[in-house]
Each structure stands twice: as structure tokens, then as C-alpha cells.
Amino acid sequence: MNLQDFAKLLRARWLTVCITIVVVALGAVAYTLFTTPLYQASTRLYVSAAGGSTVSEMYQGNRLSQERVLSYSELLMGETLAKRTIDKLGLDISAESLQGNVKASTKPDTVLIDLNVVDESPVRARDIANALSDEFVVMVRELETPEDGSRPEARVVVEQRASIPDSPVIPKTSRNIGAGLALGLLAGIALAVLRDLLDNTVKDRQTVEEITGAGLVGSIPLDKECRKEPAIPFDGNNSAIAEAFRKLRTNLQFLAVDNPPRVIVITSSTPNEGKSTTAINIALALAEAEHNVLLVDGDMRRPILHKYLDLVGPVGFSTVLSGRASLGEALQKTRFPGLTVLAAGTVPPNPSELLGSLTAKNLLSELRAKFDFVVMDSSPLLAVTDAAILAAAADGVLMMARFGQTKREQLTHAVGNLEDVGASVLGAVFTMTPAHGNSSYYYSYYGEDSARRSSRQALSADPAAPSPQPPSTDVP
């Protein structure tokens, strides 16, 4: 992974990184809040040895003091001094507990000892530090005084007594939060990399082309407005999503120059990959190029096109195949020039048998003769066999793959279903891709907001235009 790949990963997984940082930082804050505050009181001890009258004797005395400093530091943190201090102050703690709260340190080449005591009470921390110092002075006198009662070779003096500390030394709020942020950042990046390594969804051209065995012919950016209005008004619309469908239209027309596909099935491996919205707008893009286009709702189990386009649903594909209506009666004109729709019709009890019948094949042949392009929306391949049956009778299939959601094994299985019936995969289309890169160019250059607004004004000015459908959260 190079630096550019790493930057793309962070951009794609920024939410994971941010959530991890917030969680770890909140954990650090909680740890800080629930940690019992401890106060530190400090004293300083001075170690001296018996001096001499000559320079050599004075030097030897100073060396003797420095050598004793390390031993005295250990005695300050020992069990004997802890017990004497507890007895003096009448503390209700064990010697081991007190030893854990006492730390003695020395500075190199000095005769000074710093004694630090931590406790939950600032007053008690001060009292323990002073009592320890006083008791240590007595202990050293006892240890250093010869049996004959002569002058001891070394002695300890309390150079600085402890005072009541103003603020706790534990917890260290700034350090804890800073460490939490740093740890959260590292953990977030690690989690983002791990999720990317474990992610088996399709997010790049190479993977899609390897699985489908066909080229990526389109990449449709995510547009939340399509949830409310799946049919994009192409007239005067230069938004990113409109340009993406125009590019798909161009690529589709050049897939086979000598024998271009005219009956095209739009399908996906699983639901909610945007196939119905894509089918509608591919048909509209072809109609914008002055082609006579028929949009067929071949999903007889969950028909949706008639709702999106405000058409009559009960009369359509199934009723024509069953002989209950003629093709002329079932075809419906739309408010979009050049676009005719054949709705799914009444949901039959046996969609697969109906679509695989000889009547269905003859109907597709008739539609191929009547229209320049026939775009067929179908059911997901992994759910039922309907789409594979339609694909076998069509000129080719466009396979939808939702960016970052369609799994590789799902796409592989779906393409395998098409290969089993001998269907031709014309190409793959990425749907709901993140709105960055080339798509942002269209938004900024053409002014997506103004284009969309002008198109809506044009529709609202048309008295024949039906009122828009209520917002829908389904993305078939």
C-alpha cells in the first residue's frame, strides 16, 4: 500500500477513525473522572558526615555522605520506617500500603534526598511526609551512633519540610486526554486498515471487470434526490448524475458498433443496488438522444416502476403475456418525450414460467421491432430466476454493483447464473458511488443546484405533469 492508497483508505474510512478517536477519548475522560485524586507532599533531607581539619578529610567526609545517600533512600522506603510512622501518627493502614505511597529519590553527586508521599488527603500526605522525615532522622542517629556513644559518622537533617499540596497530582487530566486522543488515532487507523483488509465488497474497476468478465461502462454517483424523484429530468440538467447517465448511454451505444444491443436487461445480484432507478434513467438518457425507447418492468414480484413514474400498475407485462390485454392497451406514454413504459401488470402466481414462455419470447421480438431500445428492469439474480430467464432472451445484460456494498461472492454467483443460461453481460455499472472525483467537477462547473432548480421549474410549469410521488426510502 503506497501513500496514495493509504490516503484513499483514510478518506473512505474517516468515520471509523473519528468514532474510534471519540470512543477512546471518552474512555480516557471517564478514567480520569473515576480515578481517586491523590495529593503529593514532599520533603528534602540533607545527609552530612563528620568533617575533618584537612582538605583530604573533608573530601573523604563528602564521599562518605554521597555513598550513604543511596542506602538511606532504601531505608526511607523500607518496612521498619513505615511501621514507626504508622505508630507515631496512629494510622489505620498497613506498612505495605504506606510503602507503596512513599518514594525517595536522589540526585547524582549530591547529598540530598527528595521524599514524596501521596495520599487521598492533602493534610494526611503532609503529616506522613513530615513524620517519615522526623522518624528517619532518629533512625539514622540510632544506626550511625557507635556503641561507645561517641559522635556519629553521619547524620541527616530535614532541609525542607512538607506543606499541604494545593492540587492533586493524580489523575493527570491533560496527559490522559492527550494520550487518549493519540491512542484513539492509532487505534482508529489500525481499525480502518483492518476493516479494509477484511472488506470483501467491490469498490474498484479492476475487481468488477475481473468478476463480470466485462468492462465497467458506467459509474453513477450517489444522489439523495433520486430517493424522492427517481426519474431525472434531463432537459437542461447538467448535474453530476445526469452526466453520468449520458456517459453510460454513450458507452452503451459503442459496446457493439456493428450490432448494438437493443433489448437490454438491467439487473443486480441482490436488492437495494439501484437497478430500478438506473433502468429508468438509462431509458431517459436514450430518449433524450431522440431514440424511441420502451421501459419494461420485468420484476413481476416487486413491481415499482409504475409508482416512480405515476402510471397504471395493474395492466402491463403480465396481463399481455396472459392474454388478458393487448400490447397496445398495455403500453403507457409518459411525461417524458420518447419514453413509453410497459408496467409489470398484475402480480402472477408463476412469474418464472410466464417469463420463460414462448409468448414472452415472441413479445420481446415484437417490442424489438417497434422500438429503438427496450430497457427491462428485472428482479435480483440471487433472489429468483426471473432475471436470468429474461437475460437469456435479451441482447445483453447490464450488471449493477452498488459501490462498497455488493459483495464479491454475490457478484460472482450472479454472473455465474447468467453464464449458466448463456446470457451476454454487456458491462457492469457502479451505482451510488461517493460524490467525489470527476462527479464533483460537474457539480462545481455546471452548477448542479441551479440546473436541478430550473428543471423542476420547467416541470412545475407543465400543467400535464403529475404531482411528484411522496418520498420513498426504497432503492430497488
Secondary structure, DSSP 8 states (H G I E B T S, - for coil): --HHHHHHHHHHTHHHHHHHHHHHHHHHHHHHHHS--BEEEEEEEEEEE---SSHHHHHHHHHHHHHHHHHHHHHHTSHHHHHHHHHHHT-SS-HHHHHHTEEEEE-TT--EEEEEEEESSHHHHHHHHHHHHHHHHHHHHHHHS-TT----SEEEEEEE-----SS-SBS-HHHHHHHHHHHHHHHHHHHHHHHHHH--B--SHHHHHHHHSS-EEEEEE--THHHH--S---TT---HHHHHHHHHHHHHHTS-SSS---EEEEEESSSSSSHHHHHHHHHHHHHHTT--EEEEE--SSS--HHHHTT---SSSHHHHHTTSS-HHHHEEE-SSTTEEEE---S--S-HHHHHTSHHHHHHHHHHHHH-SEEEEE---TTT-SHHHHHHHHSSEEEEEEETTTSBHHHHHHHHHHHHHTT--EEEEEEEEE-S-THHHHHIIIIIHHHHHHHHHHHHHH-TTS-----------
